[in-house]
Amino acid sequence: MNLKSYPCLIKNDYLDYEFYSEGPNGRIKKAVRFTRMTHEEPIFYNLGFGDVSQETDLIDDNIVSNNDDRDIVLATVAKTVIDFTNIHGNHYVFATGSTSSRTRLYQMGISGLWEEISKDFKVLGFVKGDWQPFQKNVNYEAFLVKRK
Amino acid sequence: MPAVKKIIKESGFYSNGVVSDKVKDRGNDPYFVKKTEEAKEFLLKNPLPEHLKK
């Protein structure tokens, strides 16, 4: 996957990742966390992603960063999935936004970068009660991602 | 003591990561805990059908 991304710091267990978004709103720390959800095959992990509050060092869902770098951020998160699955195995990774508008943002991002993303990932989307292979221009509620 | 431990170089992949002991363990971050619980509930209600498991 040949996309511009931010350099990333990785915790030594490859479950936590940090990077900085750079743009008109300054330098914003972002974190990605993979949390195991199931213990029987197939194994699912949740991909958590958010902005880190400068005050509390916790994830603050109310931060709206708007750094005009959606594709770079998405590519950076995609690369954390690559690093994570390299170490922990090719498991399903579940992702959804904290709001429907954020999920839509992820969907637009995946659509925009689909040619590159689809080289390395199988992506499923959940819509109208069903999981289906990802298609552009469909407003999904959630995503499941797996390395090819 | 340097914060950077090693640089990942994976041939064939595109990692741009640096392993660091400065990265925080966010397993107990309230937001991530909440999101994981919601994700579990979502998958319980909406499991992946067999024909899509490959």
N, CA and C atoms of all chains as a GROMACS GRO file, in nm:
protein
  606
    1MET      N    1   0.086  -0.119   0.000
    1MET     CA    2   0.000   0.000   0.000
    1MET      C    3   0.089   0.123   0.000
    2ASN      N    4   0.087   0.196  -0.110
    2ASN     CA    5   0.179   0.307  -0.126
    2ASN      C    6   0.106   0.439  -0.108
    3LEU      N    7   0.086   0.477   0.015
    3LEU     CA    8   0.014   0.600   0.047
    3LEU      C    9   0.093   0.682   0.147
    4LYS      N   10   0.077   0.814   0.136
    4LYS     CA   11   0.144   0.903   0.230
    4LYS      C   12   0.081   0.884   0.368
    5SER      N   13   0.167   0.874   0.469
    5SER     CA   14   0.117   0.854   0.604
    5SER      C   15   0.208   0.923   0.702
    6TYR      N   16   0.161   0.936   0.826
    6TYR     CA   17   0.243   0.996   0.929
    6TYR      C   18   0.334   0.890   0.993
    7PRO      N   19   0.452   0.931   1.038
    7PRO     CA   20   0.534   0.836   1.114
    7PRO      C   21   0.463   0.804   1.246
    8CYS      N   22   0.484   0.682   1.289
    8CYS     CA   23   0.405   0.630   1.400
    8CYS      C   24   0.497   0.572   1.507
    9LEU      N   25   0.460   0.594   1.633
    9LEU     CA   26   0.528   0.525   1.743
    9LEU      C   27   0.444   0.405   1.785
   10ILE      N   28   0.509   0.297   1.815
   10ILE     CA   29   0.440   0.172   1.845
   10ILE      C   30   0.483   0.120   1.980
   11LYS      N   31   0.386   0.082   2.060
   11LYS     CA   32   0.418   0.016   2.187
   11LYS      C   33   0.471  -0.124   2.158
   12ASN      N   34   0.556  -0.174   2.244
   12ASN     CA   35   0.628  -0.297   2.210
   12ASN      C   36   0.539  -0.421   2.201
   13ASP      N   37   0.413  -0.413   2.246
   13ASP     CA   38   0.323  -0.527   2.225
   13ASP      C   39   0.239  -0.511   2.098
   14TYR      N   40   0.262  -0.401   2.026
   14TYR     CA   41   0.195  -0.374   1.899
   14TYR      C   42   0.044  -0.360   1.911
   15LEU      N   43  -0.003  -0.323   2.030
   15LEU     CA   44  -0.147  -0.300   2.048
   15LEU      C   45  -0.180  -0.150   2.048
   16ASP      N   46  -0.082  -0.068   2.084
   16ASP     CA   47  -0.104   0.076   2.092
   16ASP      C   48  -0.010   0.149   1.995
   17TYR      N   49  -0.068   0.255   1.930
   17TYR     CA   50   0.006   0.333   1.832
   17TYR      C   51  -0.024   0.481   1.855
   18GLU      N   52   0.076   0.563   1.829
   18GLU     CA   53   0.056   0.708   1.841
   18GLU      C   54   0.119   0.778   1.722
   19PHE      N   55   0.050   0.882   1.676
   19PHE     CA   56   0.111   0.966   1.572
   19PHE      C   57   0.054   1.106   1.584
   20TYR      N   58   0.114   1.201   1.512
   20TYR     CA   59   0.069   1.339   1.516
   20TYR      C   60   0.014   1.380   1.382
   21SER      N   61  -0.106   1.437   1.387
   21SER     CA   62  -0.165   1.498   1.268
   21SER      C   63  -0.115   1.642   1.261
   22GLU      N   64  -0.073   1.684   1.143
   22GLU     CA   65  -0.021   1.820   1.126
   22GLU      C   66  -0.107   1.893   1.024
   23GLY      N   67  -0.152   2.013   1.061
   23GLY     CA   68  -0.234   2.087   0.967
   23GLY      C   69  -0.271   2.224   1.021
   24PRO      N   70  -0.374   2.286   0.962
   24PRO     CA   71  -0.414   2.422   1.001
   24PRO      C   72  -0.448   2.435   1.149
   25ASN      N   73  -0.494   2.329   1.210
   25ASN     CA   74  -0.528   2.333   1.352
   25ASN      C   75  -0.413   2.289   1.440
   26GLY      N   76  -0.296   2.284   1.383
   26GLY     CA   77  -0.178   2.256   1.464
   26GLY      C   78  -0.140   2.109   1.467
   27ARG      N   79  -0.069   2.073   1.572
   27ARG     CA   80  -0.016   1.938   1.586
   27ARG      C   81  -0.103   1.864   1.687
   28ILE      N   82  -0.173   1.761   1.638
   28ILE     CA   83  -0.270   1.692   1.722
   28ILE      C   84  -0.229   1.546   1.738
   29LYS      N   85  -0.218   1.504   1.862
   29LYS     CA   86  -0.177   1.367   1.891
   29LYS      C   87  -0.296   1.273   1.873
   30LYS      N   88  -0.273   1.165   1.800
   30LYS     CA   89  -0.378   1.066   1.777
   30LYS      C   90  -0.330   0.929   1.824
   31ALA      N   91  -0.424   0.849   1.868
   31ALA     CA   92  -0.390   0.716   1.919
   31ALA      C   93  -0.478   0.610   1.854
   32VAL      N   94  -0.418   0.495   1.833
   32VAL     CA   95  -0.489   0.377   1.782
   32VAL      C   96  -0.467   0.265   1.882
   33ARG      N   97  -0.573   0.192   1.910
   33ARG     CA   98  -0.561   0.083   2.006
   33ARG      C   99  -0.636  -0.039   1.952
   34PHE      N  100  -0.572  -0.154   1.951
   34PHE     CA  101  -0.636  -0.279   1.910
   34PHE      C  102  -0.670  -0.358   2.037
   35THR      N  103  -0.798  -0.391   2.053
   35THR     CA  104  -0.844  -0.464   2.171
   35THR      C  105  -0.911  -0.593   2.127
   36ARG      N  106  -0.866  -0.703   2.183
   36ARG     CA  107  -0.924  -0.833   2.146
   36ARG      C  108  -1.065  -0.844   2.200
   37MET      N  109  -1.156  -0.895   2.115
   37MET     CA  110  -1.296  -0.906   2.156
   37MET      C  111  -1.340  -1.050   2.175
   38THR      N  112  -1.282  -1.140   2.098
   38THR     CA  113  -1.323  -1.280   2.106
   38THR      C  114  -1.200  -1.367   2.125
   39HIS      N  115  -1.224  -1.487   2.181
   39HIS     CA  116  -1.111  -1.577   2.206
   39HIS      C  117  -1.120  -1.706   2.127
   40GLU      N  118  -1.232  -1.721   2.054
   40GLU     CA  119  -1.246  -1.839   1.969
   40GLU      C  120  -1.240  -1.794   1.824
   41GLU      N  121  -1.195  -1.885   1.740
   41GLU     CA  122  -1.185  -1.850   1.598
   41GLU      C  123  -1.326  -1.833   1.538
   42PRO      N  124  -1.344  -1.738   1.447
   42PRO     CA  125  -1.244  -1.638   1.409
   42PRO      C  126  -1.231  -1.531   1.517
   43ILE      N  127  -1.110  -1.483   1.535
   43ILE     CA  128  -1.084  -1.385   1.639
   43ILE      C  129  -1.107  -1.245   1.584
   44PHE      N  130  -1.173  -1.164   1.665
   44PHE     CA  131  -1.202  -1.027   1.627
   44PHE      C  132  -1.132  -0.931   1.723
   45TYR      N  133  -1.074  -0.826   1.666
   45TYR     CA  134  -1.019  -0.718   1.745
   45TYR      C  135  -1.097  -0.590   1.712
   46ASN      N  136  -1.112  -0.504   1.812
   46ASN     CA  137  -1.170  -0.373   1.787
   46ASN      C  138  -1.058  -0.273   1.762
   47LEU      N  139  -1.075  -0.193   1.658
   47LEU     CA  140  -0.982  -0.085   1.632
   47LEU      C  141  -1.041   0.042   1.691
   48GLY      N  142  -0.975   0.091   1.795
   48GLY     CA  143  -1.015   0.217   1.854
   48GLY      C  144  -0.924   0.327   1.805
   49PHE      N  145  -0.981   0.442   1.777
   49PHE     CA  146  -0.901   0.551   1.723
   49PHE      C  147  -0.956   0.684   1.774
   50GLY      N  148  -0.869   0.773   1.813
   50GLY     CA  149  -0.918   0.903   1.857
   50GLY      C  150  -0.808   1.002   1.885
   51ASP      N  151  -0.850   1.125   1.914
   51ASP     CA  152  -0.756   1.232   1.947
   51ASP      C  153  -0.725   1.228   2.096
   52VAL      N  154  -0.600   1.254   2.127
   52VAL     CA  155  -0.556   1.252   2.266
   52VAL      C  156  -0.564   1.393   2.322
   53SER      N  157  -0.632   1.407   2.435
   53SER     CA  158  -0.642   1.538   2.499
   53SER      C  159  -0.508   1.579   2.558
   54GLN      N  160  -0.470   1.704   2.531
   54GLN     CA  161  -0.344   1.754   2.587
   54GLN      C  162  -0.353   1.767   2.738
   55GLU      N  163  -0.476   1.792   2.788
   55GLU     CA  164  -0.492   1.814   2.931
   55GLU      C  165  -0.489   1.684   3.009
   56THR      N  166  -0.560   1.582   2.958
   56THR     CA  167  -0.578   1.459   3.037
   56THR      C  168  -0.495   1.342   2.986
   57ASP      N  169  -0.444   1.353   2.864
   57ASP     CA  170  -0.374   1.242   2.796
   57ASP      C  171  -0.466   1.122   2.774
   58LEU      N  172  -0.597   1.145   2.781
   58LEU     CA  173  -0.695   1.041   2.749
   58LEU      C  174  -0.758   1.076   2.614
   59ILE      N  175  -0.826   0.976   2.558
   59ILE     CA  176  -0.894   1.000   2.432
   59ILE      C  177  -1.014   1.090   2.457
   60ASP      N  178  -1.024   1.194   2.379
   60ASP     CA  179  -1.135   1.289   2.392
   60ASP      C  180  -1.215   1.286   2.264
   61ASP      N  181  -1.332   1.231   2.272
   61ASP     CA  182  -1.416   1.216   2.155
   61ASP      C  183  -1.476   1.349   2.109
   62ASN      N  184  -1.466   1.451   2.189
   62ASN     CA  185  -1.524   1.580   2.153
   62ASN      C  186  -1.432   1.667   2.070
   63ILE      N  187  -1.307   1.624   2.058
   63ILE     CA  188  -1.212   1.704   1.979
   63ILE      C  189  -1.247   1.690   1.832
   64VAL      N  190  -1.257   1.803   1.765
   64VAL     CA  191  -1.278   1.802   1.620
   64VAL      C  192  -1.153   1.866   1.559
   65SER      N  193  -1.066   1.785   1.508
   65SER     CA  194  -0.935   1.835   1.469
   65SER      C  195  -0.935   1.907   1.335
   66ASN      N  196  -1.007   1.854   1.236
   66ASN     CA  197  -1.019   1.922   1.107
   66ASN      C  198  -0.886   1.973   1.054
   67ASN      N  199  -0.789   1.886   1.049
   67ASN     CA  200  -0.657   1.926   1.000
   67ASN      C  201  -0.639   1.906   0.850
   68ASP      N  202  -0.750   1.879   0.782
   68ASP     CA  203  -0.746   1.870   0.637
   68ASP      C  204  -0.648   1.762   0.589
   69ASP      N  205  -0.642   1.655   0.665
   69ASP     CA  206  -0.548   1.547   0.631
   69ASP      C  207  -0.613   1.410   0.646
   70ARG      N  208  -0.741   1.404   0.612
   70ARG     CA  209  -0.816   1.280   0.632
   70ARG      C  210  -0.748   1.160   0.569
   71ASP      N  211  -0.704   1.174   0.445
   71ASP     CA  212  -0.646   1.059   0.375
   71ASP      C  213  -0.513   1.017   0.438
   72ILE      N  214  -0.436   1.113   0.483
   72ILE     CA  215  -0.308   1.079   0.546
   72ILE      C  216  -0.333   1.007   0.678
   73VAL      N  217  -0.430   1.057   0.754
   73VAL     CA  218  -0.464   0.992   0.881
   73VAL      C  219  -0.515   0.850   0.855
   74LEU      N  220  -0.602   0.836   0.756
   74LEU     CA  221  -0.657   0.703   0.726
   74LEU      C  222  -0.546   0.608   0.682
   75ALA      N  223  -0.456   0.655   0.599
   75ALA     CA  224  -0.344   0.571   0.556
   75ALA      C  225  -0.256   0.532   0.674
   76THR      N  226  -0.239   0.624   0.767
   76THR     CA  227  -0.159   0.593   0.887
   76THR      C  228  -0.227   0.485   0.969
   77VAL      N  229  -0.357   0.497   0.987
   77VAL     CA  230  -0.432   0.395   1.061
   77VAL      C  231  -0.427   0.261   0.988
   78ALA      N  232  -0.439   0.265   0.856
   78ALA     CA  233  -0.431   0.141   0.777
   78ALA      C  234  -0.296   0.073   0.798
   79LYS      N  235  -0.192   0.151   0.805
   79LYS     CA  236  -0.059   0.092   0.827
   79LYS      C  237  -0.044   0.035   0.968
   80THR      N  238  -0.116   0.090   1.064
   80THR     CA  239  -0.112   0.028   1.197
   80THR      C  240  -0.178  -0.109   1.191
   81VAL      N  241  -0.279  -0.125   1.106
   81VAL     CA  242  -0.342  -0.256   1.091
   81VAL      C  243  -0.241  -0.355   1.031
   82ILE      N  244  -0.160  -0.307   0.940
   82ILE     CA  245  -0.057  -0.393   0.882
   82ILE      C  246   0.043  -0.435   0.989
   83ASP      N  247   0.093  -0.340   1.066
   83ASP     CA  248   0.189  -0.373   1.171
   83ASP      C  249   0.126  -0.466   1.275
   84PHE      N  250   0.003  -0.435   1.313
   84PHE     CA  251  -0.066  -0.516   1.414
   84PHE      C  252  -0.082  -0.660   1.366
   85THR      N  253  -0.131  -0.678   1.245
   85THR     CA  254  -0.157  -0.813   1.195
   85THR      C  255  -0.027  -0.888   1.165
   86ASN      N  256   0.079  -0.816   1.134
   86ASN     CA  257   0.210  -0.882   1.116
   86ASN      C  258   0.252  -0.955   1.243
   87ILE      N  259   0.221  -0.896   1.357
   87ILE     CA  260   0.265  -0.952   1.485
   87ILE      C  261   0.160  -1.044   1.547
   88HIS      N  262   0.035  -1.000   1.544
   88HIS     CA  263  -0.070  -1.072   1.617
   88HIS      C  264  -0.148  -1.170   1.531
   89GLY      N  265  -0.124  -1.170   1.403
   89GLY     CA  266  -0.193  -1.265   1.316
   89GLY      C  267  -0.302  -1.199   1.234
   90ASN      N  268  -0.342  -1.268   1.131
   90ASN     CA  269  -0.438  -1.213   1.037
   90ASN      C  270  -0.581  -1.231   1.088
   91HIS      N  271  -0.616  -1.153   1.186
   91HIS     CA  272  -0.750  -1.160   1.243
   91HIS      C  273  -0.840  -1.052   1.189
   92TYR      N  274  -0.969  -1.064   1.216
   92TYR     CA  275  -1.062  -0.959   1.174
   92TYR      C  276  -1.045  -0.837   1.265
   93VAL      N  277  -1.049  -0.720   1.203
   93VAL     CA  278  -1.042  -0.595   1.276
   93VAL      C  279  -1.172  -0.519   1.253
   94PHE      N  280  -1.241  -0.491   1.361
   94PHE     CA  281  -1.371  -0.422   1.356
   94PHE      C  282  -1.348  -0.273   1.378
   95ALA      N  283  -1.420  -0.191   1.300
   95ALA     CA  284  -1.406  -0.046   1.317
   95ALA      C  285  -1.537   0.023   1.286
   96THR      N  286  -1.565   0.123   1.367
   96THR     CA  287  -1.680   0.208   1.342
   96THR      C  288  -1.653   0.343   1.405
   97GLY      N  289  -1.720   0.447   1.355
   97GLY     CA  290  -1.699   0.579   1.412
   97GLY      C  291  -1.778   0.596   1.540
   98SER      N  292  -1.742   0.697   1.618
   98SER     CA  293  -1.816   0.722   1.742
   98SER      C  294  -1.954   0.782   1.712
   99THR      N  295  -1.970   0.836   1.592
   99THR     CA  296  -2.099   0.884   1.546
   99THR      C  297  -2.119   0.838   1.402
  100SER      N  298  -2.241   0.844   1.354
  100SER     CA  299  -2.268   0.800   1.217
  100SER      C  300  -2.195   0.889   1.116
  101SER      N  301  -2.179   1.016   1.151
  101SER     CA  302  -2.109   1.105   1.058
  101SER      C  303  -1.961   1.069   1.050
  102ARG      N  304  -1.904   1.027   1.161
  102ARG     CA  305  -1.764   0.984   1.158
  102ARG      C  306  -1.748   0.852   1.083
  103THR      N  307  -1.846   0.763   1.101
  103THR     CA  308  -1.841   0.637   1.025
  103THR      C  309  -1.848   0.669   0.876
  104ARG      N  310  -1.930   0.766   0.842
  104ARG     CA  311  -1.942   0.807   0.702
  104ARG      C  312  -1.809   0.865   0.653
  105LEU      N  313  -1.740   0.936   0.741
  105LEU     CA  314  -1.609   0.990   0.705
  105LEU      C  315  -1.510   0.878   0.674
  106TYR      N  316  -1.515   0.773   0.756
  106TYR     CA  317  -1.428   0.658   0.732
  106TYR      C  318  -1.463   0.593   0.600
  107GLN      N  319  -1.594   0.581   0.574
  107GLN     CA  320  -1.639   0.519   0.450
  107GLN      C  321  -1.592   0.598   0.330
  108MET      N  322  -1.601   0.731   0.338
  108MET     CA  323  -1.555   0.816   0.228
  108MET      C  324  -1.404   0.802   0.211
  109GLY      N  325  -1.336   0.792   0.324
  109GLY     CA  326  -1.191   0.777   0.317
  109GLY      C  327  -1.151   0.646   0.252
  110ILE      N  328  -1.218   0.538   0.293
  110ILE     CA  329  -1.188   0.406   0.235
  110ILE      C  330  -1.220   0.407   0.086
  111SER      N  331  -1.332   0.468   0.050
  111SER     CA  332  -1.369   0.477  -0.093
  111SER      C  333  -1.263   0.553  -0.172
  112GLY      N  334  -1.219   0.664  -0.116
  112GLY     CA  335  -1.121   0.747  -0.185
  112GLY      C  336  -0.988   0.678  -0.204
  113LEU      N  337  -0.952   0.590  -0.111
  113LEU     CA  338  -0.824   0.520  -0.117
  113LEU      C  339  -0.841   0.374  -0.154
  114TRP      N  340  -0.958   0.340  -0.210
  114TRP     CA  341  -0.994   0.199  -0.230
  114TRP      C  342  -0.894   0.125  -0.318
  115GLU      N  343  -0.846   0.190  -0.421
  115GLU     CA  344  -0.755   0.121  -0.513
  115GLU      C  345  -0.632   0.069  -0.438
  116GLU      N  346  -0.580   0.149  -0.347
  116GLU     CA  347  -0.462   0.107  -0.271
  116GLU      C  348  -0.500   0.014  -0.155
  117ILE      N  349  -0.607   0.048  -0.085
  117ILE     CA  350  -0.647  -0.032   0.032
  117ILE      C  351  -0.681  -0.174  -0.009
  118SER      N  352  -0.751  -0.188  -0.122
  118SER     CA  353  -0.798  -0.320  -0.164
  118SER      C  354  -0.682  -0.412  -0.206
  119LYS      N  355  -0.564  -0.356  -0.228
  119LYS     CA  356  -0.449  -0.440  -0.261
  119LYS      C  357  -0.411  -0.529  -0.143
  120ASP      N  358  -0.424  -0.475  -0.024
  120ASP     CA  359  -0.376  -0.544   0.096
  120ASP      C  360  -0.487  -0.595   0.187
  121PHE      N  361  -0.606  -0.540   0.173
  121PHE     CA  362  -0.714  -0.571   0.266
  121PHE      C  363  -0.841  -0.621   0.198
  122LYS      N  364  -0.908  -0.712   0.265
  122LYS     CA  365  -1.047  -0.744   0.235
  122LYS      C  366  -1.129  -0.660   0.333
  123VAL      N  367  -1.227  -0.587   0.281
  123VAL     CA  368  -1.309  -0.501   0.366
  123VAL      C  369  -1.455  -0.541   0.352
  124LEU      N  370  -1.520  -0.560   0.466
  124LEU     CA  371  -1.664  -0.586   0.468
  124LEU      C  372  -1.732  -0.468   0.535
  125GLY      N  373  -1.853  -0.439   0.489
  125GLY     CA  374  -1.930  -0.332   0.551
  125GLY      C  375  -2.066  -0.384   0.596
  126PHE      N  376  -2.116  -0.325   0.704
  126PHE     CA  377  -2.247  -0.366   0.756
  126PHE      C  378  -2.350  -0.259   0.720
  127VAL      N  379  -2.455  -0.302   0.649
  127VAL     CA  380  -2.560  -0.209   0.610
  127VAL      C  381  -2.693  -0.283   0.601
  128LYS      N  382  -2.796  -0.222   0.651
  128LYS     CA  383  -2.933  -0.276   0.644
  128LYS      C  384  -2.938  -0.420   0.693
  129GLY      N  385  -2.872  -0.447   0.801
  129GLY     CA  386  -2.882  -0.577   0.865
  129GLY      C  387  -2.791  -0.686   0.810
  130ASP      N  388  -2.706  -0.652   0.717
  130ASP     CA  389  -2.621  -0.755   0.655
  130ASP      C  390  -2.477  -0.710   0.641
  131TRP      N  391  -2.387  -0.807   0.649
  131TRP     CA  392  -2.248  -0.781   0.613
  131TRP      C  393  -2.231  -0.812   0.466
  132GLN      N  394  -2.154  -0.728   0.399
  132GLN     CA  395  -2.131  -0.748   0.256
  132GLN      C  396  -1.993  -0.696   0.219
  133PRO      N  397  -1.937  -0.746   0.109
  133PRO     CA  398  -1.810  -0.688   0.062
  133PRO      C  399  -1.826  -0.539   0.037
  134PHE      N  400  -1.723  -0.464   0.073
  134PHE     CA  401  -1.728  -0.318   0.064
  134PHE      C  402  -1.753  -0.272  -0.079
  135GLN      N  403  -1.844  -0.177  -0.089
  135GLN     CA  404  -1.867  -0.111  -0.218
  135GLN      C  405  -1.865   0.039  -0.194
  136LYS      N  406  -1.821   0.112  -0.292
  136LYS     CA  407  -1.821   0.257  -0.279
  136LYS      C  408  -1.964   0.310  -0.276
  137ASN      N  409  -1.978   0.426  -0.216
  137ASN     CA  410  -2.106   0.499  -0.217
  137ASN      C  411  -2.218   0.427  -0.140
  138VAL      N  412  -2.180   0.340  -0.049
  138VAL     CA  413  -2.278   0.277   0.040
  138VAL      C  414  -2.250   0.326   0.182
  139ASN      N  415  -2.354   0.372   0.250
  139ASN     CA  416  -2.336   0.424   0.385
  139ASN      C  417  -2.340   0.311   0.487
  140TYR      N  418  -2.226   0.257   0.518
  140TYR     CA  419  -2.217   0.145   0.611
  140TYR      C  420  -2.221   0.193   0.757
  141GLU      N  421  -2.262   0.102   0.844
  141GLU     CA  422  -2.264   0.133   0.987
  141GLU      C  423  -2.136   0.090   1.055
  142ALA      N  424  -2.070  -0.008   0.999
  142ALA     CA  425  -1.947  -0.060   1.061
  142ALA      C  426  -1.866  -0.133   0.954
  143PHE      N  427  -1.739  -0.158   0.987
  143PHE     CA  428  -1.650  -0.224   0.892
  143PHE      C  429  -1.577  -0.339   0.961
  144LEU      N  430  -1.548  -0.440   0.882
  144LEU     CA  431  -1.457  -0.546   0.924
  144LEU      C  432  -1.346  -0.554   0.820
  145VAL      N  433  -1.224  -0.557   0.868
  145VAL     CA  434  -1.109  -0.554   0.779
  145VAL      C  435  -1.022  -0.676   0.807
  146LYS      N  436  -0.969  -0.735   0.701
  146LYS     CA  437  -0.880  -0.850   0.716
  146LYS      C  438  -0.772  -0.841   0.609
  147ARG      N  439  -0.653  -0.879   0.645
  147ARG     CA  440  -0.543  -0.879   0.547
  147ARG      C  441  -0.569  -0.987   0.442
  148LYS      N  442  -0.531  -0.957   0.321
  148LYS     CA  443  -0.544  -1.057   0.215
  148LYS      C  444  -0.429  -1.157   0.222
  149MET      N  445   1.837   0.799   2.840
  149MET     CA  446   1.810   0.671   2.774
  149MET      C  447   1.723   0.699   2.651
  150PRO      N  448   1.762   0.646   2.536
  150PRO     CA  449   1.684   0.677   2.414
  150PRO      C  450   1.545   0.615   2.422
  151ALA      N  451   1.447   0.689   2.372
  151ALA     CA  452   1.311   0.639   2.373
  151ALA      C  453   1.288   0.538   2.262
  152VAL      N  454   1.362   0.552   2.154
  152VAL     CA  455   1.342   0.465   2.038
  152VAL      C  456   1.417   0.335   2.060
  153LYS      N  457   1.351   0.225   2.044
  153LYS     CA  458   1.416   0.096   2.064
  153LYS      C  459   1.462   0.036   1.932
  154LYS      N  460   1.371   0.036   1.836
  154LYS     CA  461   1.412  -0.019   1.708
  154LYS      C  462   1.320   0.033   1.599
  155ILE      N  463   1.367   0.027   1.480
  155ILE     CA  464   1.287   0.067   1.366
  155ILE      C  465   1.243  -0.059   1.293
  156ILE      N  466   1.116  -0.064   1.262
  156ILE     CA  467   1.064  -0.183   1.196
  156ILE      C  468   1.093  -0.175   1.048
  157LYS      N  469   1.149  -0.278   0.996
  157LYS     CA  470   1.168  -0.283   0.852
  157LYS      C  471   1.114  -0.418   0.805
  158GLU      N  472   1.002  -0.414   0.741
  158GLU     CA  473   0.940  -0.536   0.696
  158GLU      C  474   0.942  -0.536   0.545
  159SER      N  475   1.014  -0.625   0.486
  159SER     CA  476   1.019  -0.627   0.341
  159SER      C  477   0.884  -0.668   0.286
  160GLY      N  478   0.838  -0.598   0.187
  160GLY     CA  479   0.710  -0.629   0.126
  160GLY      C  480   0.596  -0.556   0.191
  161PHE      N  481   0.616  -0.500   0.309
  161PHE     CA  482   0.510  -0.425   0.373
  161PHE      C  483   0.551  -0.280   0.384
  162TYR      N  484   0.464  -0.200   0.438
  162TYR     CA  485   0.488  -0.057   0.431
  162TYR      C  486   0.488   0.007   0.568
  163SER      N  487   0.534  -0.064   0.667
  163SER     CA  488   0.535  -0.009   0.801
  163SER      C  489   0.625   0.112   0.808
  164ASN      N  490   0.578   0.213   0.875
  164ASN     CA  491   0.662   0.329   0.903
  164ASN      C  492   0.669   0.350   1.054
  165GLY      N  493   0.669   0.240   1.125
  165GLY     CA  494   0.659   0.250   1.269
  165GLY      C  495   0.792   0.238   1.339
  166VAL      N  496   0.798   0.298   1.456
  166VAL     CA  497   0.914   0.290   1.543
  166VAL      C  498   0.865   0.244   1.679
  167VAL      N  499   0.919   0.133   1.726
  167VAL     CA  500   0.880   0.083   1.858
  167VAL      C  501   0.940   0.172   1.965
  168SER      N  502   0.858   0.213   2.059
  168SER     CA  503   0.905   0.306   2.161
  168SER      C  504   0.842   0.272   2.296
  169ASP      N  505   0.924   0.284   2.401
  169ASP     CA  506   0.868   0.261   2.534
  169ASP      C  507   0.796   0.384   2.588
  170LYS      N  508   0.786   0.489   2.504
  170LYS     CA  509   0.714   0.608   2.545
  170LYS      C  510   0.565   0.602   2.511
  171VAL      N  511   0.525   0.500   2.435
  171VAL     CA  512   0.385   0.491   2.395
  171VAL      C  513   0.302   0.439   2.511
  172LYS      N  514   0.192   0.507   2.536
  172LYS     CA  515   0.108   0.473   2.650
  172LYS      C  516   0.019   0.352   2.622
  173ASP      N  517   0.004   0.269   2.722
  173ASP     CA  518  -0.092   0.158   2.716
  173ASP      C  519  -0.231   0.217   2.740
  174ARG      N  520  -0.314   0.215   2.635
  174ARG     CA  521  -0.446   0.276   2.647
  174ARG      C  522  -0.556   0.170   2.660
  175GLY      N  523  -0.520   0.054   2.708
  175GLY     CA  524  -0.619  -0.052   2.726
  175GLY      C  525  -0.729  -0.015   2.823
  176ASN      N  526  -0.699   0.073   2.917
  176ASN     CA  527  -0.798   0.114   3.016
  176ASN      C  528  -0.854   0.254   2.990
  177ASP      N  529  -0.822   0.310   2.876
  177ASP     CA  530  -0.880   0.441   2.843
  177ASP      C  531  -1.031   0.425   2.834
  178PRO      N  532  -1.106   0.507   2.908
  178PRO     CA  533  -1.253   0.492   2.911
  178PRO      C  534  -1.317   0.490   2.773
  179TYR      N  535  -1.266   0.572   2.683
  179TYR     CA  536  -1.325   0.577   2.549
  179TYR      C  537  -1.302   0.445   2.476
  180PHE      N  538  -1.183   0.393   2.482
  180PHE     CA  539  -1.154   0.267   2.413
  180PHE      C  540  -1.228   0.150   2.479
  181VAL      N  541  -1.241   0.154   2.609
  181VAL     CA  542  -1.314   0.047   2.678
  181VAL      C  543  -1.460   0.048   2.634
  182LYS      N  544  -1.517   0.168   2.630
  182LYS     CA  545  -1.658   0.182   2.590
  182LYS      C  546  -1.677   0.137   2.445
  183LYS      N  547  -1.587   0.178   2.359
  183LYS     CA  548  -1.600   0.143   2.217
  183LYS      C  549  -1.589  -0.008   2.198
  184THR      N  550  -1.502  -0.071   2.275
  184THR     CA  551  -1.486  -0.217   2.262
  184THR      C  552  -1.611  -0.289   2.307
  185GLU      N  553  -1.671  -0.244   2.416
  185GLU     CA  554  -1.795  -0.306   2.464
  185GLU      C  555  -1.906  -0.290   2.361
  186GLU      N  556  -1.914  -0.173   2.302
  186GLU     CA  557  -2.015  -0.149   2.198
  186GLU      C  558  -1.989  -0.238   2.077
  187ALA      N  559  -1.863  -0.255   2.044
  187ALA     CA  560  -1.828  -0.339   1.929
  187ALA      C  561  -1.868  -0.485   1.955
  188LYS      N  562  -1.842  -0.531   2.077
  188LYS     CA  563  -1.879  -0.668   2.113
  188LYS      C  564  -2.029  -0.688   2.098
  189GLU      N  565  -2.106  -0.593   2.150
  189GLU     CA  566  -2.252  -0.603   2.141
  189GLU      C  567  -2.297  -0.603   1.995
  190PHE      N  568  -2.234  -0.518   1.917
  190PHE     CA  569  -2.270  -0.510   1.775
  190PHE      C  570  -2.246  -0.644   1.705
  191LEU      N  571  -2.132  -0.704   1.731
  191LEU     CA  572  -2.100  -0.831   1.665
  191LEU      C  573  -2.185  -0.946   1.716
  192LEU      N  574  -2.226  -0.938   1.844
  192LEU     CA  575  -2.316  -1.041   1.897
  192LEU      C  576  -2.451  -1.035   1.825
  193LYS      N  577  -2.496  -0.913   1.803
  193LYS     CA  578  -2.625  -0.895   1.736
  193LYS      C  579  -2.615  -0.919   1.587
  194ASN      N  580  -2.498  -0.890   1.531
  194ASN     CA  581  -2.479  -0.895   1.385
  194ASN      C  582  -2.354  -0.976   1.350
  195PRO      N  583  -2.360  -1.107   1.373
  195PRO     CA  584  -2.240  -1.188   1.348
  195PRO      C  585  -2.207  -1.197   1.200
  196LEU      N  586  -2.082  -1.227   1.173
  196LEU     CA  587  -2.037  -1.243   1.036
  196LEU      C  588  -2.089  -1.375   0.981
  197PRO      N  589  -2.160  -1.373   0.869
  197PRO     CA  590  -2.213  -1.499   0.814
  197PRO      C  591  -2.100  -1.590   0.766
  198GLU      N  592  -2.126  -1.720   0.769
  198GLU     CA  593  -2.023  -1.818   0.736
  198GLU      C  594  -1.966  -1.798   0.596
  199HIS      N  595  -2.051  -1.762   0.501
  199HIS     CA  596  -2.005  -1.755   0.363
  199HIS      C  597  -1.906  -1.639   0.341
  200LEU      N  598  -1.899  -1.548   0.438
  200LEU     CA  599  -1.805  -1.437   0.424
  200LEU      C  600  -1.677  -1.461   0.505
  201LYS      N  601  -1.676  -1.568   0.584
  201LYS     CA  602  -1.556  -1.599   0.662
  201LYS      C  603  -1.457  -1.676   0.574
  202LYS      N  604  -1.347  -1.617   0.544
  202LYS     CA  605  -1.246  -1.684   0.461
  202LYS      C  606  -1.109  -1.652   0.514
   0.00000   0.00000   0.00000
